[in-house]
Amino acid sequence: MPDIAFVNGRFLPWDQATVPIEDRGFQFGDGVYEVIRTYKGTPFELEAHLNRLDRSAKELHLSQPYSRSQWIAFIQQGLSQARYQAAKVYIQLTRGVAPRDHAFPLRATPTVVMTIRELTPLAEEIRKDGVTARTYEDLRWGRCDIKSVNLLANVLAREEAKTAGVFEAILVKDGQVTEGSVSNVMAVGAGTIVTAPEGPRILSGVTRTVVLGLARKEGIPVQERFLSLDELYEADEVFLTGTTVEVLGVVRVDGKTINSGHPGPIASRLASAWAALTG
């Protein structure tokens, strides 16, 4: 089963899937992206992901080259070719090709790149034992709600996590926990889930939205507000949410053990609800 490449309306062999050197995504990071996961070959929350792609593009005044039905058709066609049961669909939309100049070009056709690769889920042992994290200063720009291809600050944070031998970097700005380098962060105190509110300081994850909905359905109280670092360390539970991590318990942050040092009951309950939802 092959990895799939798509550029500007055409499915291509992987080694032929290229874009010009003057594409503004390469020159300026002038673009947005989405990552969609499949379960049993079916994309999960596809409409929500495409809605977020629309929103990100509009915030950057990027034209959408395809209608919603065309996007869905291309994604389904690629998934049919790949035939992966678990896949990661990556879509990138840039302003297109133009001579290098910071200002928007007068005329440019947006560039679309899509790849479909097999996704290897996290091992059950990792989910059972939980993961570790370290905090890192949130150096990102002021519009984190836009899923921009400008990811250098996330890359630096992720590399710090890798160097420290932990799973995730939890970003902190002005003493407040925002999110992870590749995930949203949630904590539990006195039976209530606390997570950073939607707004320009975080990227509101599709998984985040679904998990908070599951929590409310289960009767678990939710507060959307920023956590202090002390609250994070002293939480009864900490867990991550994201397209590839799903619901994942954190057992240590900055070398400090979270409660018992095992994924907590609310995270485990939500992970079970997620598994039931996705089959």
Secondary structure, 3 states (H helix, E strand, C coil): CCCEEEECCEEECHHHCCCCCCEHHHHHCCEEEEEEEEECCEECCHHHHHHHHHHHHHHCCCCCCCCHHHHHHHHHHHHHHHCCCCEEEEEEEECCECCCCCCCCCCCCCEEEEEEEECCCCCHHHHHHCEEEEEEECCCCCCCCCCECCCHHHHHHHHHHHHHCCCEEEEEECCEEEEECCCEEEEEECCEEEECCCCCCCCCCHHHHHHHHHHHHCCCCEEECCEEHHHHHHCCEEEEEECCCEEEEEEEECCEECCCCCCCHHHHHHHHHHHHHHC
